[in-house]
Amino acid sequence: MSRRGIMSGRGIMSGISAMVMLLAMVTLLTVMLVGCGAEQVLEATNELQETVPEDAAQTIPETASEDISPKHSKQIEIYYWAMMSDHAEKEEVTIEDFQEEDLQTVAKVLGYLCSHNIVSIDTKVEEFYIEQASDSASGQASDSASNQGSKQKSGKTLHLDLNKAFAEYLNTMGSSGEQIVLSSLVNTFLDAWNGDCIYITSNGKVLQTAHKTYEEAFVKSELNLAGDELEKDAEEIHYQIKSCDLENDDTISVPSLQVKYPVFTEMYNGDVQETINQKIVEYVGRFFVAEGLSAAVGDYELYENARDIYIVFRGTTCSEQTDYETKKILTLHFDLETGSLIQLNEVMDVALIVNRITEGDYTILSDDMDKDSFRKILEEDYPDLQESLEQFDIGKGLSSISVPPGYSFETDDGLHLIFSVSHEKGDYVEIVTKAPVLP
């Protein structure tokens, strides 16, 4: 027992003793009323009052006025996504001494989320508070508004500010991973605090990732938690495409220039969108606009995958010194999350491609070309086939001014390989084989 507890106990006992003495005296007076006259009773009463201390009633201490909030535990549900699962899982945990606006309580909840990789181990809470909106005074004052049933409804809004590490953690993920993290975080907090919506910020600023800027409050319905389903990795990144006409630059002009190219719009990440569009114009212009050309004609095809896209340009150019057309083909393979260009060896097993070509496991798409003729071209122009394939496509492994020995792109038919050859041999040879995708 604490020292403060001992002192309080003695005070209570002293007060009780005083009260017992007072009651005993009152009883004695009652007896005297029966056996004595009124004057004697009055005289005895006066003598009794003189013997009772004036502060006797004050010796009984009042209940301690210290504001000690009762500690209570609360069972909450931690939302998370299990590995290889396409729906939310829940774990019921008990938070000891759960307090509404206590940062330690928030930290405990984040700890459970961290155990399921919903937040990183270095994610910390910077600020947390609750905004409770009751029926607005202005709404009550306006009779017309109240009568029309437009009075503002009560609601509970949570404000959660996490450190910079949380935003950095989100930026390591694809869009589906980002949704898993945010939906789990939102669901857990809204359930635990019985909230209607929650604002999530990072380091005191609006939460912004490579995929989206989150300025509005989160609610469950917006995250599609009713059906426990989220967007999977196979879904496409949002964007729109519009066609534009290539124009001559300041130094080189092609009299007859009719080349179209795609422009990306409405991507969540504006920096990635700008990077992709700049690279398209740069490489297409370099490919179709050159000194001494009299004409250039070209168009493009798109082959879209989940997180990347192939843009295939086909066309012809004419030289001022010749009377024939040169067939042109260019492919650009973009990572839609980063805007970087991807080369063949980054996504395909080059050694396996070599084996398939050596064994004849491919189809030639170029006119007037058989496998014997193509085999001869490989022997003459591509003596080290694997080394050549390692350099296919424009990407980080190739300098900006270099021309790759060939290009590639993937369709439902398989992997298309374009081998550059001389004009006498057809300008290029296109074959298709099975796509040996890297694991």
C-alpha positions as CSV (number, residue, x, y, z in Angstrom):
1,M,0.0,0.0,0.0
2,S,1.3,3.5,-0.9
3,R,2.1,6.1,1.8
4,R,-0.8,8.2,0.4
5,G,-3.2,5.3,1.0
6,I,-2.1,4.9,4.6
7,M,-2.8,8.6,5.4
8,S,-6.3,8.4,3.8
9,G,-7.2,5.4,6.0
10,R,-6.3,7.2,9.2
11,G,-8.4,10.3,8.3
12,I,-11.4,8.1,7.6
13,M,-11.1,6.3,11.0
14,S,-10.8,9.7,12.8
15,G,-14.0,10.9,11.2
16,I,-15.9,7.8,12.0
17,S,-14.9,8.1,15.7
18,A,-16.1,11.6,15.9
19,M,-19.5,10.6,14.4
20,V,-19.9,7.7,16.8
21,M,-19.3,10.1,19.7
22,L,-21.8,12.6,18.3
23,L,-24.5,9.9,17.9
24,A,-23.9,8.7,21.5
25,M,-24.5,12.2,22.8
26,V,-27.7,12.6,20.8
27,T,-29.0,9.3,22.2
28,L,-28.2,10.6,25.8
29,L,-30.2,13.7,25.1
30,T,-33.1,11.7,24.0
31,V,-33.1,9.8,27.2
32,M,-32.9,13.0,29.2
33,L,-36.0,14.3,27.3
34,V,-38.0,11.6,28.8
35,G,-36.8,11.8,32.4
36,C,-36.0,15.6,32.7
37,G,-37.7,18.9,32.2
38,A,-37.3,21.1,29.2
39,E,-34.9,23.5,31.0
40,Q,-32.6,20.7,31.9
41,V,-32.6,19.3,28.4
42,L,-31.7,22.7,26.9
43,E,-28.9,23.2,29.4
44,A,-27.5,19.7,28.7
45,T,-27.7,20.4,24.9
46,N,-25.7,23.6,25.2
47,E,-23.0,21.8,27.2
48,L,-22.9,19.1,24.6
49,Q,-22.3,21.5,21.7
50,E,-19.4,23.0,23.5
51,T,-17.7,19.6,23.7
52,V,-18.0,18.8,20.0
53,P,-15.3,20.3,17.8
54,E,-16.5,22.8,15.3
55,D,-14.8,21.0,12.4
56,A,-15.9,17.5,13.4
57,A,-18.0,17.1,10.2
58,Q,-15.1,18.2,8.1
59,T,-12.8,15.4,9.3
60,I,-14.5,12.8,7.0
61,P,-12.5,13.1,3.8
62,E,-14.3,13.5,0.5
63,T,-13.6,11.0,-2.4
64,A,-10.3,11.7,-4.0
65,S,-10.7,14.1,-6.9
66,E,-7.8,12.9,-9.0
67,D,-8.8,12.2,-12.6
68,I,-7.5,8.7,-13.1
69,S,-8.9,7.3,-16.4
70,P,-9.8,3.6,-16.0
71,K,-7.6,1.3,-18.0
72,H,-9.4,-1.1,-20.3
73,S,-8.5,-3.5,-23.0
74,K,-10.1,-3.7,-26.4
75,Q,-10.3,-6.4,-29.0
76,I,-9.7,-5.2,-32.5
77,E,-9.2,-6.8,-36.0
78,I,-6.0,-6.4,-37.9
79,Y,-6.6,-6.6,-41.7
80,Y,-3.9,-8.0,-43.9
81,W,-3.4,-10.0,-47.1
82,A,-1.9,-13.5,-46.8
83,M,0.7,-14.5,-49.4
84,M,-0.8,-15.7,-52.7
85,S,-4.2,-14.7,-51.5
86,D,-6.7,-12.5,-53.4
87,H,-8.8,-11.5,-50.4
88,A,-8.4,-9.9,-47.0
89,E,-7.6,-11.9,-43.9
90,K,-8.3,-10.7,-40.3
91,E,-6.5,-11.4,-37.0
92,E,-8.2,-10.6,-33.7
93,V,-5.9,-9.1,-31.2
94,T,-6.3,-7.4,-27.8
95,I,-4.9,-4.0,-27.2
96,E,-4.2,-3.4,-23.5
97,D,-5.0,0.0,-22.1
98,F,-6.7,1.1,-25.4
99,Q,-7.0,4.9,-25.4
100,E,-8.6,6.9,-28.2
101,E,-6.0,9.6,-29.0
102,D,-2.9,8.0,-27.5
103,L,0.1,7.6,-29.7
104,Q,1.2,4.5,-27.8
105,T,-2.1,2.9,-28.7
106,V,-1.6,3.8,-32.4
107,A,2.0,2.4,-32.2
108,K,0.7,-0.9,-30.9
109,V,-1.7,-1.2,-33.8
110,L,1.0,-0.4,-36.3
111,G,3.2,-3.0,-34.7
112,Y,0.6,-5.7,-35.4
113,L,0.2,-4.4,-39.0
114,C,4.0,-4.5,-39.4
115,S,4.0,-8.2,-38.4
116,H,2.0,-8.9,-41.6
117,N,4.2,-6.6,-43.7
118,I,1.4,-4.0,-44.1
119,V,3.7,-1.3,-42.9
120,S,7.5,-1.3,-42.8
121,I,9.4,-1.8,-39.5
122,D,10.6,1.8,-39.6
123,T,7.1,3.2,-40.0
124,K,6.3,5.5,-37.1
125,V,3.3,7.6,-36.1
126,E,3.9,11.4,-36.1
127,E,0.4,12.6,-35.1
128,F,-3.0,11.1,-34.5
129,Y,-6.2,12.9,-33.6
130,I,-10.0,12.5,-33.9
131,E,-12.4,15.0,-35.3
132,Q,-16.0,14.4,-34.1
133,A,-18.6,16.3,-36.1
134,S,-22.0,16.5,-34.5
135,D,-25.2,18.1,-35.8
136,S,-24.0,21.5,-36.8
137,A,-25.3,24.5,-34.9
138,S,-26.0,26.3,-38.1
139,G,-28.1,23.5,-39.3
140,Q,-30.2,23.5,-36.1
141,A,-30.6,27.3,-36.3
142,S,-32.0,27.2,-39.8
143,D,-35.6,26.0,-39.6
144,S,-35.9,25.6,-43.3
145,A,-32.8,23.4,-43.5
146,S,-34.0,21.3,-40.5
147,N,-37.4,20.8,-41.9
148,Q,-36.1,19.6,-45.2
149,G,-34.0,16.9,-43.4
150,S,-30.7,18.4,-44.6
151,K,-29.2,18.8,-41.1
152,Q,-25.6,17.6,-41.0
153,K,-25.2,14.1,-39.7
154,S,-22.7,13.2,-37.0
155,G,-19.4,11.5,-38.0
156,K,-16.1,10.5,-36.7
157,T,-13.0,11.4,-38.8
158,L,-9.6,10.0,-38.0
159,H,-6.4,11.9,-38.9
160,L,-3.3,9.7,-39.1
161,D,0.1,11.2,-40.0
162,L,2.9,8.7,-40.5
163,N,6.6,9.4,-41.1
164,K,8.4,9.6,-44.4
165,A,9.4,5.9,-44.2
166,F,5.8,4.9,-44.9
167,A,5.6,6.8,-48.2
168,E,9.0,5.3,-49.2
169,Y,7.7,1.9,-48.4
170,L,4.6,2.4,-50.7
171,N,6.9,3.5,-53.5
172,T,8.6,0.2,-53.6
173,M,5.4,-1.5,-54.6
174,G,3.2,-1.9,-57.7
175,S,-0.3,-0.5,-57.7
176,S,-1.9,-3.6,-56.3
177,G,0.6,-3.8,-53.4
178,E,-0.1,-0.2,-52.7
179,Q,-3.9,-0.9,-52.5
180,I,-3.3,-3.9,-50.2
181,V,-1.3,-1.7,-47.8
182,L,-3.7,1.2,-47.8
183,S,-6.9,-0.9,-47.6
184,S,-5.5,-3.0,-44.7
185,L,-4.4,0.2,-42.8
186,V,-7.7,2.0,-43.4
187,N,-9.9,-1.0,-42.5
188,T,-7.9,-1.7,-39.3
189,F,-8.1,1.9,-38.0
190,L,-11.7,2.6,-39.0
191,D,-12.8,-0.6,-37.2
192,A,-10.7,-0.1,-34.1
193,W,-11.7,3.5,-33.6
194,N,-15.2,3.2,-35.0
195,G,-14.4,5.8,-37.6
196,D,-16.4,6.9,-40.6
197,C,-13.3,8.0,-42.6
198,I,-9.6,8.6,-42.2
199,Y,-7.1,11.0,-43.7
200,I,-3.6,9.5,-44.1
201,T,-0.6,11.8,-44.5
202,S,3.1,11.3,-44.5
203,N,5.5,13.6,-42.7
204,G,2.7,16.2,-42.4
205,K,2.1,16.3,-46.2
206,V,-0.4,14.9,-48.6
207,L,0.4,11.2,-49.2
208,Q,1.8,10.9,-52.8
209,T,3.1,7.7,-54.5
210,A,4.3,6.8,-57.9
211,H,0.7,5.8,-58.7
212,K,-1.5,8.3,-57.1
213,T,-1.9,11.4,-54.9
214,Y,-4.3,10.8,-51.9
215,E,-5.8,14.1,-50.9
216,E,-9.3,12.8,-49.9
217,A,-10.3,10.8,-46.9
218,F,-10.4,7.0,-47.1
219,V,-13.6,5.1,-46.5
220,K,-14.2,1.4,-46.8
221,S,-16.5,1.5,-49.8
222,E,-13.9,3.3,-51.8
223,L,-11.4,0.5,-51.3
224,N,-13.9,-2.2,-52.2
225,L,-13.6,-4.0,-48.9
226,A,-17.2,-5.1,-48.9
227,G,-16.3,-7.8,-51.3
228,D,-12.8,-8.4,-49.9
229,E,-11.4,-8.1,-53.4
230,L,-8.6,-5.9,-54.6
231,E,-7.0,-5.1,-57.9
232,K,-4.5,-7.8,-58.9
233,D,-1.1,-7.4,-60.4
234,A,-2.4,-8.5,-63.8
235,E,-4.6,-5.4,-64.2
236,E,-3.3,-2.6,-66.4
237,I,-1.9,0.7,-65.4
238,H,-4.4,3.4,-66.3
239,Y,-3.6,5.6,-69.3
240,Q,-5.0,6.9,-72.6
241,I,-3.4,7.1,-76.0
242,K,-3.8,9.7,-78.7
243,S,-2.0,9.8,-82.1
244,C,0.2,12.7,-83.3
245,D,2.1,13.4,-86.5
246,L,5.9,13.6,-86.4
247,E,7.3,17.0,-87.4
248,N,10.6,18.0,-88.8
249,D,13.2,19.4,-86.4
250,D,15.1,22.6,-86.7
251,T,18.1,21.1,-88.5
252,I,16.8,18.4,-90.7
253,S,13.7,18.5,-92.9
254,V,12.1,15.7,-94.8
255,P,9.9,17.1,-97.6
256,S,7.3,14.3,-97.4
257,L,7.0,13.3,-93.7
258,Q,4.0,11.2,-92.8
259,V,4.9,9.4,-89.6
260,K,2.4,8.9,-86.7
261,Y,3.4,8.2,-83.1
262,P,1.5,7.6,-79.8
263,V,1.2,10.1,-76.9
264,F,0.3,8.9,-73.4
265,T,-2.2,10.9,-71.4
266,E,-4.0,10.6,-68.0
267,M,-1.3,8.5,-66.3
268,Y,-1.4,8.8,-62.5
269,N,2.4,9.5,-62.5
270,G,3.0,12.6,-64.6
271,D,6.8,12.3,-64.5
272,V,6.6,8.8,-65.9
273,Q,4.2,9.9,-68.6
274,E,6.5,12.8,-69.6
275,T,9.5,10.5,-69.7
276,I,7.8,8.0,-72.0
277,N,6.5,10.7,-74.4
278,Q,9.9,12.4,-74.7
279,K,11.6,9.1,-75.5
280,I,9.1,8.2,-78.1
281,V,9.6,11.5,-80.0
282,E,13.3,11.2,-79.6
283,Y,13.8,7.7,-81.1
284,V,11.0,7.9,-83.7
285,G,12.4,11.3,-84.9
286,R,15.9,9.8,-85.1
287,F,14.7,6.8,-86.9
288,F,12.5,8.4,-89.6
289,V,14.1,11.9,-90.0
290,A,17.6,11.8,-91.4
291,E,19.8,13.9,-93.7
292,G,19.2,13.2,-97.4
293,L,15.7,11.6,-97.1
294,S,13.0,12.8,-99.4
295,A,10.1,10.9,-97.8
296,A,9.3,9.0,-94.7
297,V,6.0,7.2,-94.0
298,G,5.2,5.3,-90.8
299,D,2.6,4.1,-88.4
300,Y,2.6,2.2,-85.1
301,E,1.0,-0.9,-83.4
302,L,0.6,-1.3,-79.6
303,Y,1.0,-4.6,-77.7
304,E,0.0,-4.1,-74.1
305,N,0.9,-6.3,-71.1
306,A,0.0,-5.8,-67.5
307,R,2.9,-3.5,-66.5
308,D,4.6,-2.8,-69.8
309,I,3.9,-2.0,-73.4
310,Y,5.5,-2.7,-76.8
311,I,5.2,0.1,-79.5
312,V,6.1,-1.2,-82.9
313,F,6.7,1.3,-85.7
314,R,6.6,0.1,-89.3
315,G,7.2,2.3,-92.4
316,T,9.4,3.2,-95.3
317,T,11.9,5.9,-96.2
318,C,13.2,7.2,-99.5
319,S,16.6,8.7,-100.2
320,E,17.2,11.6,-102.5
321,Q,19.9,9.7,-104.3
322,T,18.0,6.4,-104.8
323,D,14.8,5.4,-106.4
324,Y,13.8,2.6,-104.0
325,E,12.1,2.5,-100.6
326,T,13.8,1.1,-97.5
327,K,11.6,-0.9,-95.2
328,K,11.9,0.3,-91.6
329,I,10.9,-1.3,-88.3
330,L,11.5,0.0,-84.8
331,T,10.3,-1.3,-81.4
332,L,10.2,0.4,-78.1
333,H,9.5,-1.7,-75.0
334,F,8.4,0.5,-72.0
335,D,8.1,-0.3,-68.3
336,L,4.9,1.7,-67.5
337,E,5.7,2.0,-63.8
338,T,9.1,3.6,-64.3
339,G,9.1,4.9,-67.9
340,S,12.4,3.0,-68.6
341,L,13.1,1.1,-71.8
342,I,13.5,-2.7,-71.6
343,Q,15.8,-4.8,-73.6
344,L,15.3,-8.4,-74.7
345,N,17.8,-9.9,-72.2
346,E,16.0,-8.3,-69.3
347,V,12.8,-10.3,-69.8
348,M,13.7,-13.3,-72.0
349,D,16.1,-16.3,-71.6
350,V,18.5,-15.5,-74.4
351,A,20.3,-18.8,-74.2
352,L,17.0,-20.7,-74.7
353,I,16.2,-18.5,-77.7
354,V,19.5,-19.5,-79.3
355,N,18.7,-23.1,-78.8
356,R,15.3,-22.8,-80.4
357,I,16.6,-21.0,-83.4
358,T,19.5,-23.5,-83.7
359,E,16.9,-26.4,-83.6
360,G,14.7,-24.6,-86.2
361,D,11.8,-24.1,-83.7
362,Y,10.5,-20.8,-85.2
363,T,8.5,-19.4,-88.1
364,I,9.7,-16.9,-90.7
365,L,7.3,-14.1,-91.3
366,S,9.3,-12.2,-94.0
367,D,8.4,-12.9,-97.6
368,D,10.6,-14.9,-99.9
369,M,12.7,-16.2,-97.1
370,D,13.1,-19.9,-96.1
371,K,15.0,-21.4,-93.2
372,D,18.1,-22.3,-95.2
373,S,18.4,-18.7,-96.4
374,F,17.9,-17.4,-92.9
375,R,20.5,-19.8,-91.5
376,K,23.0,-18.5,-94.0
377,I,22.2,-14.9,-93.0
378,L,22.9,-15.8,-89.3
379,E,26.2,-17.4,-90.3
380,E,27.3,-14.3,-92.2
381,D,25.8,-11.4,-90.2
382,Y,25.3,-12.9,-86.7
383,P,28.2,-15.3,-86.1
384,D,27.8,-15.0,-82.3
385,L,24.0,-15.2,-82.1
386,Q,23.8,-15.1,-78.3
387,E,26.0,-12.0,-78.1
388,S,23.9,-10.3,-80.7
389,L,20.6,-11.1,-79.0
390,E,22.0,-9.7,-75.7
391,Q,22.2,-6.3,-77.5
392,F,18.7,-6.4,-79.0
393,D,16.4,-3.4,-78.4
394,I,17.0,0.1,-77.1
395,G,17.6,0.2,-73.4
396,K,20.0,1.0,-70.6
397,G,22.6,-1.5,-72.0
398,L,22.9,0.5,-75.2
399,S,24.2,4.0,-75.6
400,S,21.8,6.6,-76.8
401,I,23.5,7.0,-80.2
402,S,24.0,3.3,-80.9
403,V,21.8,1.2,-83.2
404,P,21.0,-2.3,-81.9
405,P,21.5,-5.3,-84.2
406,G,17.8,-6.1,-84.0
407,Y,14.5,-5.6,-82.1
408,S,11.9,-7.7,-80.4
409,F,8.3,-7.6,-79.2
410,E,5.8,-10.1,-77.8
411,T,2.3,-10.8,-79.0
412,D,-0.2,-13.6,-78.5
413,D,1.6,-15.5,-81.3
414,G,4.9,-15.5,-79.4
415,L,8.2,-13.7,-79.4
416,H,8.9,-11.7,-82.6
417,L,12.6,-11.2,-83.4
418,I,13.7,-8.6,-86.1
419,F,17.2,-9.1,-87.5
420,S,18.5,-6.1,-89.4
421,V,20.1,-7.0,-92.8
422,S,21.2,-5.1,-95.9
423,H,18.7,-3.8,-98.4
424,E,19.7,-6.5,-100.8
425,K,18.7,-9.1,-98.3
426,G,15.3,-7.4,-97.5
427,D,16.2,-4.7,-94.9
428,Y,15.2,-7.0,-92.1
429,V,14.1,-10.5,-91.4
430,E,11.2,-11.2,-88.9
431,I,10.7,-14.5,-87.2
432,V,8.4,-15.6,-84.3
433,T,9.2,-18.3,-81.7
434,K,7.9,-19.3,-78.3
435,A,8.6,-16.7,-75.7
436,P,11.0,-18.1,-73.1
437,V,10.2,-15.6,-70.3
438,L,12.6,-15.3,-67.5
439,P,11.4,-16.7,-64.2
